[in-house]
Amino acid sequence: EDKVVQSPLSLVVHEGDTVTLNCSYEVTNFRSLLWYKQEKKAPTFLFMLTSSGIEKKSGRLSSILDKKELSSILNITATQTGDSAIYLCAVETGANNLFFGTGTRLTVIP
Amino acid sequence: EAGVAQSPRYKIIEKRQSVAFWCNPISGHATLYWYQQILGQGPKLLIQFQNNGVVDDSQLPKDRFSAERLKGVDSTLKIQPAKLEDSAVYLCASSLMINTQYFGPGTRLTVL
């Protein structure tokens, strides 16, 4: 059975802190790993990772995939209150769909 | 560019009643997805359409859930009859490719 596990489940930090969110997976046919940010309701796309060791970066967010360890991390530096959200990790499988983890709820307090 | 539209945004029904949700994808997006997101969990794919054909409905509880996309554009998801455990946010997404899914605002269903 395909599995995507995220940790921690929730995290509370102060503005300016750096956070690292983890995602590990066990799937039968891996194609890519995606990170989404979910505020209110609709998840919004952050990154897609297909190759090991290549960092994707967007502003204060960055992510990297480790296919050997079947995992990925999402880093956020100099956190802001606007970063408060649920961060979802999803794996695209050979069945051509996305399998989501339960998410990490990040709360950034001023 | 207009995003994925969904309606209604909220719905409260009693168990055993029926409910229908509507989704209009981004123009030109051939692939449409319905997800169920229960509180505290990640979205779970219910059904995936490619144009008006079903690609994957393996996780759709077919005894009570049905979905259609007759003209290959907008789609409806129906639950009949609803159960308490169907309370969730129902997300619709569309894409040109699998890895660029755009999500709608969702419909929050509460079954009493």
Interface residues (C-beta under 8 A of the other chain):
Chain A: V4 R31 S32 L34 K40 K41 A42 P43 T44 F45 M48 L88 A90 E92 A95 N96 N97 L98 F99 F100 G101 T102 G103
Chain B: V4 Y33 G40 Q41 G42 P43 K44 L45 Q48 V55 D56 V89 L91 I98 N99 T100 Q101 Y102 F103 G104 P105 G106 R108
